[in-house]
Amino acid sequence: MTLRWPGIPGVFFCLVMILFVIFSVSSSFFFRDGDSSWLIKTGLYIIDHGQLPRQDVIFENEISQDWVLYQWGFEVLLGVAYQWAGLNGVVFFSAILIAATVLLLCYWLFEKEFHGPSVAFVGLVSFKALLLYASARPFLITNLFTILLLYLLEKPSLRISQRLVLIPLLFLVWANLHIGFMGGLLILTLFIGFDLPKVPKQERYLHLMTLGLSLLATGVNPYGFGLHAYLLQLAQSPEMMNRISELKSINFHNNPFVLFHILFTIAALAYAGSDRRSTETHVVFLLMSLGFALYSIRHYYLFIFASAPVAAAFFERVTSQLPILGENSKNHLRRWKGDNALVVVITLLAAVLVTQSRIHSFRFSENEFPIQAVQFLKARPSIGPIFTGGQWGSYLAWDSGHRALMDSRFDMYGDAYVKDYHEVYDLRKDWRPFFEKYNIRYALLPTDNPLSRALQTDRASRWEVLYQDPQATLLHQP
């Protein structure tokens, strides 16, 4: 198998994406999610100790259950990036993953014989869509591996025997980086299922072997196939489904671009039906991914990739008579592909030097996390477990030196505890029994939180305000 380098246009395209991610977004763009804090700290722990923790090493809460690190490999990569250049290194690593994903998507479209302008158009739209919910999280790996899987499945020059090796190897690595490998297995089953009736009988066995070996490869992880059972258990957890924002449906009021993107692709289906490059597999994949994307934001990446060939076909149709962008540009396809590996290396080295210069210093979002309140806490000795929200609890893990009673690793605490915790947090039940049971004497809450106001007005329990600003209030019961 040969892999062509993207050439100067492709490398320039990749460089622009990397620099855009590093310099165009706000300094807290990639750190709007508290999960990044414990992901980095867990990676550092694994690097320092050379083993996976079986119990909570972030807060060492006795409430927590056995810890299943279903994305341990990515946590190690984040730890390495952080050791190299702090949060700037984490952002650079994330930018590389996003740029590589879009560039590989362009490769995939080239293999499907779409011409350069349509590929560039779809690449830029996809890049913008992937940035909508970007953060320093392991789903960036799933984005990259999903498009890599599609590329391997549809690369014409790749023999079935080569896929028999490469695709299971991809799943072996994927299963140790992120739970998105489960979606990858679904895509693989879909494409192989549609291909089976079309291939000679002797090749069908190789297709089925590829699927079987890929499934077996996902069992090569620290937890074996117990990981699959654990993930299915999480998928059935009502607290997980209801409490994690990215598992909720898209908010069309806040992201009009998402709505535009969906409507654009649905409209393009009328053009794709007559395009020889769009098979029934792609149509089913598009409809399936549209359903997943409407179900939850986390699955939006599937829709982006499934809609890419449709959007490219649409672009070719509407620009067919235009100069440069039209049909004649297909004759100049090689100008968009090239073979210059040296330029790729130079580009990446330049991006590394730019990142190391620390012109842009990345940090956790002041809008999402109580930065000033935590600065106040850092000046005080350890005060015991703090009752706070899941995301704020994760931020406390970063550099406060204090322990939260719960953080955003909801799967570690169990449905019953998480349910009780949030009912108290939202003041849907009396907070006193819960606080007494877990000996809670400190609470860090949003200033406008109902529980915060209830604690301040309850004279019998004598809660006092230690710190308050428009965002957060720190309360203590003597």
RAZI-V432096 format. One record per pair of residues at least 24 apart in sequence whose ideal C-beta (glycine too) atoms are under 6 Angstrom apart, sorted by the first residue. I is the first residue (numbers start at 1). J is the second residue. Records with the same first field share a line. If there is no record, write none. Layout:
I->J + J
This chain:
1->158 + 162
4->337 + 339
5->339 + 340 + 341 + 344
7->337 + 338 + 340
8->343
9->336
11->343 + 344 + 347
14->99 + 103
15->347
17->99 + 127
18->95 + 99 + 351
21->95
22->95
23->360
27->362 + 363
28->363 + 365
30->91 + 94 + 135 + 136
31->364 + 365
32->365 + 368
33->135
34->391 + 394 + 395 + 408
35->408
36->136
37->394 + 395 + 397 + 398
38->394 + 397
39->75 + 78
40->78 + 82
42->75
43->75 + 76 + 78 + 79
44->79
46->76
47->79
52->222
58->397
59->403
64->412 + 413
65->412 + 414
67->412
68->230
70->179 + 227
71->138 + 178
73->176 + 177
74->138 + 141 + 177 + 178
87->362
88->355 + 358 + 362
90->136
91->362
92->355
94->136 + 140
97->140 + 144
98->130
100->144
101->143 + 144 + 147
102->126 + 127
104->147 + 151
105->147 + 308
108->150 + 151
109->312
111->155
112->277 + 309
114->312
115->329 + 330
116->329 + 336
117->325 + 329
118->312 + 315 + 316
121->315
122->308 + 311 + 312
126->304
129->261 + 304
133->297
138->178
141->177 + 178
142->178 + 180
143->301
145->174
147->305
149->184
153->191
160->203 + 206
163->210
164->206 + 209 + 210
167->210 + 214
168->213 + 214 + 217
171->214 + 217 + 218
172->217 + 220
175->218 + 221
176->221
179->231
181->218
188->214
191->281
194->281
234->411
237->415
239->415 + 418 + 419
240->410
246->297 + 298
247->296 + 298
250->297
265->307 + 310 + 311
268->310 + 311 + 314
271->313 + 314 + 317
272->310 + 313
275->313
278->309
282->309
369->395
370->471 + 472
372->469
373->467 + 472 + 474
374->400
376->467
377->402
383->442
386->442 + 444
387->440 + 443
388->444
427->451 + 454
441->477
442->476
443->475
444->474
445->473
447->473
